[in-house]
């Protein structure tokens, strides 16, 4: 005679328990861990946006701090502003044929960099305004975009505002330290030579425009470097939200 357990109904909850266990394990697998391997609940859209904004703020703070000091541009070979490429012929000609202007050439380069260093503090407020406008969709796309996706986002949304903010300050800085006067002296001496020599072109470079654009190129280069650090180097993630959000990108 077949024996049937009298308490079989008491085991009827097993399928439900198994289902719950599977769901919990699935939830764990879709969640993230911090850099110490501790279990974390899945990131919300709001947390992703918060982490992305925090990363940009950290990167911008570091970049502006690096540029807004003596030799912030001039002493950094990656972002140093050099003599305008379009006026390289003038530089070579003056160097070889109008030797008494040679010191002025180097002085202009120094003063362009000083102007950029003085103006760079303007960037912080403009960058922060752009960061606050980042949507949840923007944040997710940036997080899972290229290694410089956040920098590209900022460049697209802030370059014109930064240019408008930087140029007057740079122009004033160049005027204040005498670069405009020196530039005028160089061009006033060189251009008559150029007009008599078909192989030479007169200098028509807007020094403030050139310096402003190069200053912004350098600033965005540093922001891009900071973004890459946070994306790839756990040590650069200086708080919990950065560790949580960018830890999900670690292989």
Buried (B, 14 or more C-beta within 10 A) or exposed (E): EEEEEEEEEEEEEEEEEEEEEEEEEEEEEEEBBBEEEEEBEEBEEEBBBBBBBBBBBBBBBBBBBBBBEEEBBBEBEEBBBEBBEEBEBBBEBBEEEBEEBEEBBEBBBEBBBBBBBBBBBBBBEBBBEBBEEBEBEBBBEBBEEEEBBBBBBBBEBBBEBBBEBBBEBBBBBBBEBBBBEBBEBBBEBBBEBBEEEEEBBBBEBEBBBBBBBBBBEBBBBBBBBBBBBBBEEBEBBEEEBBBBBBBBEEE
